[in-house]
């Protein structure tokens, strides 16, 4: 019985991988036909160097959705962490490493707060993170006096071209993704997260307290938002209190496109990478063919709706198969 279940899961994962790869390749072919400048190394390097912040945040959101939660505050947490880094670097004159640790600490603490409030009072994380979204953005404005803080080249090493003009931030993001995939698929912690998302009450009845795990996941989400803020600072050489506005929608879209269930209990970090690539290639392709902003939003929104419909279809198919 277990062998049969394993084979079904393996085939389902393979089908998901092939579907995502096929969609990505089809998109690349389409934009290569529509624009003579799209299929170039320069385009792909640019995409690779622009996605590290989106990728690491999507990794964190994958874990959050797997436990049947959601975090809408990630964009504001990114801005708050960047603002904290600017205070440490410009006003306290701390070193880049110490300043970065301040930003990571603040972001992790904010994620931890979201998790604690969510599990202590059993409030839907949607509502809690919506409140934290406003609070974190307000603190970011307070710290920077609502102005962009120009930090300079202190964090340039993260964004400077490295191997084949690829920035170190991209390599760090890939390393984070690989580690997260191993944790999710090869550790007890990962299995607990999937079990919590599938049936939290069953986990509780089996003698495992799911609360610490859920708080830890939200803290991890905060930490990765803090890491994303460092990538943005390195790329822009500035901390903008408006940074990350709306990025939570891109993050959730990438994770859902990658096949992670909005209902919890199912997800893959590798698939999330493909979701990020699809979102990024779509944005780059639409920009190169001259699509205006309303058109971009309509098409991106349509892709998200299709992904949600496919997720619902996969969920019904999985239930019928079982």
Secondary structure, 3 states (H helix, E strand, C coil): CHHHHHHHHHHHHHHHHHHHHHHHHHHHHHHHHHCCCCCCHHHHHHHHHHCHHHHHHHHHHHHHHHCCCCCCCHHHHHHHHHHHHHHHHHHCCCCHHHHHHHHHHHHHHHHHHHHHHHHHCCCCHHHHHHHHHHHHHHHHHHHHCCCCEECCCCCHHHCCEEECCEEHHHHHHHHHHHHHHHHHHHCHHHHHHHHHHHCHHHHHHCCCCHHHHHHHHHHHHHHHHHHHHHHHHHHHCEECCCCCCCHHHHHHHHHHHCCCCCCCCCCCHHHHHHHHHHHHHHHHHHHHCCCCHHHHHHHHHHHHHHHHHHHHHHHHHHHHHC
